[in-house]
Amino acid sequence: MPSKKDMAIAYGITRPKIVKTFHKNTKVLDNGCIVWTKSLNESNYGAMCIAIKDKPEHTSFVPVYVHRFAWALEHGIEALPTGIGRLGTGDRLELNHICYNRKCVNTNHLESILHSENASIKKRKPKND
């Protein structure tokens, strides 16, 4: 079952106004990164809220990572890592920023890898953002 955040992303990528707003709030850098220029969460990842009607009389504002939104927009919602990893290990899939820029939404700078690989000391660059 998809998470509420992934359901919001699935909804958002089908709405031209949301997609247009997403693109309007990005900037291309010389190094190839396409960075989110708006809200960041406490971990410095780009974030935006997507409004979804979960009941006729109620709208929820669901915060989502913009790099996950970009991935689903480019590759389809079915290609979005769902948190399922190797059988029996409890490890989950997630998107890794190859460029080490948490604000980057360039899908060429993202890869789907296991959390254990992403958290590995060898895989991590010293924090400087």
C-alpha positions in Angstrom: 0.0 0.0 0.0 1.5 3.4 -1.0 2.1 6.0 1.7 0.1 9.1 1.9 3.2 11.0 0.7 3.5 8.8 -2.4 -0.3 9.1 -3.1 0.2 12.9 -3.0 3.1 12.6 -5.4 1.0 10.4 -7.7 -1.7 13.0 -7.6 0.7 16.0 -8.1 2.4 14.6 -11.2 -0.9 14.5 -13.0 -1.8 18.1 -12.3 -0.3 20.6 -14.8 -0.6 23.5 -12.3 1.5 21.6 -9.6 4.0 20.5 -12.2 4.4 24.0 -13.5 4.9 25.4 -10.0 7.5 22.7 -9.3 9.5 23.7 -12.4 9.1 27.4 -11.7 10.8 26.8 -8.3 14.0 25.2 -9.6 17.2 26.7 -11.0 19.8 25.1 -13.2 23.4 25.4 -11.9 26.6 25.3 -13.9 27.5 21.9 -12.4 24.3 20.3 -13.8 22.4 20.3 -10.6 18.8 21.5 -10.8 18.1 22.9 -7.4 14.9 23.6 -5.5 14.8 27.2 -4.6 11.9 27.1 -2.1 11.3 25.4 1.2 13.8 23.0 2.8 13.0 20.6 5.6 15.1 20.3 8.8 17.6 18.0 7.0 18.0 20.5 4.1 16.1 18.4 1.6 13.8 20.3 -0.8 10.2 20.0 0.2 6.8 21.1 -1.0 3.2 20.5 0.1 0.7 19.0 -2.2 -3.0 19.7 -1.4 -5.2 16.7 -1.8 -8.9 16.2 -1.0 -9.1 13.2 1.2 -12.8 13.9 1.9 -15.3 16.1 0.1 -15.2 18.6 2.9 -11.5 18.3 3.9 -8.2 19.1 2.2 -4.9 17.7 3.5 -1.6 19.4 2.8 0.9 16.6 2.4 4.7 17.5 2.6 6.8 15.6 0.1 10.4 15.6 -0.9 10.9 17.3 -4.2 13.5 14.9 -5.5 11.0 12.1 -5.1 8.4 14.2 -7.0 11.0 14.8 -9.8 11.8 11.1 -9.9 8.1 10.1 -10.3 7.5 12.9 -12.8 10.4 11.6 -14.9 10.1 7.8 -14.5 6.5 7.3 -13.4 5.0 6.7 -10.0 5.6 3.0 -10.3 9.4 3.6 -10.5 9.4 5.5 -7.2 11.3 3.5 -4.5 8.6 2.2 -2.1 10.8 1.2 0.9 11.0 -2.4 0.0 14.5 -3.8 -0.1 16.2 -7.2 -0.2 14.0 -10.0 1.0 14.5 -10.8 4.7 17.0 -8.0 5.4 14.6 -5.2 6.4 16.6 -2.9 4.2 14.6 -0.5 2.1 15.1 1.3 -1.2 15.5 5.1 -1.3 16.8 7.8 -3.7 20.5 8.8 -3.3 21.8 12.1 -4.5 24.9 11.2 -6.5 25.9 14.9 -6.5 25.6 15.1 -2.7 23.3 18.1 -3.1 20.1 17.5 -1.1 18.4 20.4 -3.0 19.0 18.8 -6.4 16.1 17.4 -8.4 18.0 16.5 -11.5 17.0 12.8 -12.0 20.4 12.2 -13.7 21.9 13.0 -10.3 19.7 10.5 -8.4 19.8 6.7 -8.1 17.6 4.2 -6.4 19.7 2.2 -3.8 19.4 0.4 -0.6 19.3 2.4 2.6 22.3 0.5 4.0 24.3 1.5 0.9 23.2 5.1 1.2 24.1 5.2 4.9 27.4 3.5 4.5 30.5 5.5 5.5 32.1 4.8 2.1 29.1 6.1 0.3 28.8 9.4 2.2 30.6 12.6 1.5 31.5 14.8 4.4 28.7 17.1 5.3 29.1 20.6 3.8 25.7 21.8 2.8 
